Amino acid sequence: MNSNMTTQGLILAIENVIVYKLEGLALCAGDKAPIQLIVTKDRIVLESSGVVGSSPLTSLEMAELLSKLDKYMHMPGLTYLGGIP
């Protein structure tokens, strides 16, 4: 393995609740990776370079958070990507 190779993770959270995790993305320093996020009223899919994320939530918990997300998407607001806002 390349000495510059690291594994990265991506976390998607709604109201400080982890909804989806994508772990084990092998990246070299400076690499870019495409990330695909699909959100519908019923599900979330988070994928990058063939690695698909997983959710620790039950179907009921996911449905409740997706309902909240739908409400937020229709309101003005700020979105942060990366570290601490």
N, C-alpha and C positions, 0 to 999 in steps of 0.2 A: 504494500500500500504506500502511496506517495506520502512523504512526511508532512506535506502541506494539507493533506486530506483531513477534513473534519466532518463530523455528522452534525446536522442542524435539525431543529424541530420548529414546528409552527403550531401555535395555539389559537383557536378561534373561541372567543368568549362573548357571551351576552349577559349583561348585568353582573359581571364578575363571576359568572358560572362558566366553566370550561364546557363548551359544546362539542368541540371536535379537536383532535390532536393528530398531527402529521409528524411522525418521528422517523429518524434514521435517514434523512436526506444526506447523501455523501456529496460533499462539495469541496473543491479546492479553493484556496484563498483567492478571492476576486471573481469566482465563478458566479454566473447568473443562472437561475433555474425558473422555468415557467411554472406558474401556479394556477390551477383551475379551481374556482369556487363556484358551485352551483347551489343556489338556494331557491326552493319552491315552498309552497305553503305546507308541504308534507315532509320535506327532507332537506338535508344538507349533504353535499359531497365536496370534499377537499382533496385534491390530487396534485402531485407534482412528479414529473419524470417516471410515471408508472407506479409510484408509491401512493396508495390510497389511505386516507386517514381513518380514524375510528372514533366513536363517541362513547363516553362512559355513561350516557343517559339512557333511561328507559324511554319507550315510545311516548308515554304520557308526558314525561318531563320535557322531551324534545318538542312535542306538540305545543305545550304551554309557552316555551321560549320562542318558538317560531311565530306564535300568535303575537307575542310582545314585539318581536323583531318587525313583523308586518306593520304594526302600529307605528314603530319608530321610523320606518322607511317612508312613511307618509308625512313626517314632521321635519322641520328644518333642524339641523344639528351639525356637530363636528365629528369627524372620523379621524382616528389616529392610527398610523401604521408604524410598526417598529417598537421602540422602547417606551419609556415613561412619557406620558403626554405633558 
